[in-house]
Amino acid sequence: MKDILLKCIDMKKEIADLENRIQNLKDKEADNSKFVRDSVRGSSNSFPYISRSIIIEGIEEKKESKKIVKYKKILKEKKDKLLDLIIEAEEYLKNIDNPRIRQIIRYKYIDGKNWVQIGHLMNTSADAARMELKRYFENF
């Protein structure tokens, strides 16, 4: 069981890394964006209908690169796999009688919280929460 829980943490880190890679690629592509400017003729929609030139400007919209599309596909697959792992972990958690231990496990392995956050949420110290979980796994 602990193996599944550790995989959840690792998978979340991997997903965050992949999201950063996608964002970096998007940023690089945005740096290479082309500024465009054009003018059109038009008039107001009420009287007097005075014809005038209107300037339109902006950044040319490009399709996502093949690399980004591939990365997004991999990201979706990893998120799906993480969801499967979380469901498997939740199925296991249903069998734990102690609700306090269930909550500590959720906070640590599913939510990815650190021990200080867990201690605060559980109204105890970080070390006490960590030791509770350690004792549970030792007796498991």
VMD Tcl script that draws the C-alpha trace (Angstrom):
set ca {
  {0.00 0.00 0.00}
  {2.75 2.43 0.90}
  {4.15 1.84 -2.60}
  {0.92 3.13 -4.16}
  {0.95 6.16 -1.86}
  {4.55 6.99 -2.77}
  {3.69 6.62 -6.46}
  {0.96 9.25 -5.98}
  {3.53 11.74 -4.68}
  {6.00 10.94 -7.45}
  {3.32 11.14 -10.13}
  {2.22 14.58 -8.87}
  {5.81 15.82 -9.08}
  {6.13 14.42 -12.58}
  {2.89 16.11 -13.66}
  {4.02 19.46 -12.21}
  {7.33 19.13 -14.08}
  {5.51 18.35 -17.33}
  {3.19 21.34 -16.85}
  {6.26 23.56 -16.38}
  {7.82 22.17 -19.56}
  {4.65 22.91 -21.51}
  {4.53 26.46 -20.12}
  {8.20 27.02 -21.00}
  {7.56 25.88 -24.57}
  {4.54 28.20 -24.79}
  {6.64 31.09 -23.48}
  {9.37 30.43 -26.06}
  {6.80 30.31 -28.84}
  {5.22 33.53 -27.58}
  {8.64 35.22 -27.78}
  {8.70 34.32 -31.47}
  {5.19 35.68 -32.04}
  {4.65 38.13 -34.80}
  {3.08 41.53 -34.17}
  {0.57 42.35 -36.89}
  {-1.18 45.56 -37.83}
  {-3.82 46.31 -40.43}
  {-6.38 48.94 -41.23}
  {-9.96 48.66 -42.42}
  {-12.58 51.16 -43.56}
  {-15.76 51.49 -41.57}
  {-18.29 53.90 -40.21}
  {-20.38 54.38 -37.13}
  {-23.69 52.54 -36.99}
  {-25.70 55.72 -36.43}
  {-26.20 58.94 -38.33}
  {-24.06 60.62 -39.59}
  {-22.42 57.64 -41.27}
  {-18.93 59.03 -41.55}
  {-16.46 56.72 -43.21}
  {-13.10 56.43 -41.48}
  {-10.05 54.22 -41.30}
  {-9.74 51.91 -38.26}
  {-6.40 50.39 -37.23}
  {-6.41 46.86 -35.86}
  {-3.29 45.48 -34.21}
  {-2.29 42.49 -32.14}
  {-0.27 39.33 -31.99}
  {-0.75 36.74 -34.69}
  {-2.41 33.67 -33.24}
  {-0.56 30.47 -34.02}
  {-1.55 26.88 -33.66}
  {0.14 24.99 -30.86}
  {3.34 23.33 -31.95}
  {3.50 19.58 -32.39}
  {5.73 19.37 -29.32}
  {3.17 21.06 -27.11}
  {0.37 18.88 -28.47}
  {2.45 15.76 -27.72}
  {3.33 17.00 -24.24}
  {-0.35 17.73 -23.52}
  {-1.27 14.20 -24.59}
  {1.38 12.75 -22.25}
  {0.15 15.06 -19.47}
  {-3.42 13.85 -19.88}
  {-2.28 10.22 -19.73}
  {-0.30 10.90 -16.55}
  {-3.24 12.70 -14.93}
  {-5.48 9.74 -15.78}
  {-2.95 7.35 -14.27}
  {-2.69 9.51 -11.14}
  {-6.46 9.45 -10.76}
  {-6.38 5.65 -11.00}
  {-3.72 5.54 -8.27}
  {-5.71 7.90 -6.04}
  {-8.83 5.79 -6.47}
  {-6.83 2.68 -5.60}
  {-5.45 4.43 -2.51}
  {-8.92 5.60 -1.46}
  {-10.19 2.02 -1.80}
  {-7.44 0.93 0.57}
  {-8.18 3.78 2.99}
  {-11.76 2.58 3.39}
  {-10.34 -0.49 5.17}
  {-8.46 1.51 7.82}
  {-10.52 1.71 11.01}
  {-8.76 4.76 12.45}
  {-10.17 7.96 10.87}
  {-7.20 9.99 12.13}
  {-4.72 7.77 10.30}
  {-6.90 7.87 7.16}
  {-6.82 11.66 7.25}
  {-3.05 11.84 7.81}
  {-2.49 9.47 4.89}
  {-4.80 11.56 2.66}
  {-3.06 14.79 3.60}
  {0.43 13.35 3.11}
  {0.16 11.11 0.08}
  {-2.91 12.21 -1.83}
  {-2.90 15.95 -1.11}
  {0.91 16.20 -0.96}
  {1.01 18.32 2.18}
  {4.16 18.61 4.28}
  {4.33 17.54 7.92}
  {3.96 21.08 9.28}
  {0.74 21.55 7.30}
  {-0.53 18.14 8.40}
  {0.26 18.88 12.05}
  {-1.65 22.14 11.81}
  {-4.66 20.49 10.15}
  {-4.66 17.66 12.71}
  {-4.24 20.07 15.68}
  {-0.94 18.53 16.70}
  {2.74 18.98 15.95}
  {4.37 17.94 12.72}
  {6.49 15.35 14.57}
  {3.47 13.88 16.36}
  {1.57 13.41 13.10}
  {4.64 11.89 11.44}
  {5.16 9.49 14.34}
  {1.50 8.43 14.35}
  {1.78 7.43 10.71}
  {5.16 5.78 11.23}
  {3.75 3.65 14.07}
  {0.77 2.69 11.96}
  {2.97 1.46 9.12}
  {5.29 -0.35 11.56}
  {2.32 -2.26 13.03}
  {0.83 -2.90 9.63}
}
mol new
graphics top color blue
foreach p $ca { graphics top sphere $p radius 0.5 }
foreach p [lrange $ca 0 end-1] q [lrange $ca 1 end] { graphics top cylinder $p $q radius 0.2 }
display resetview
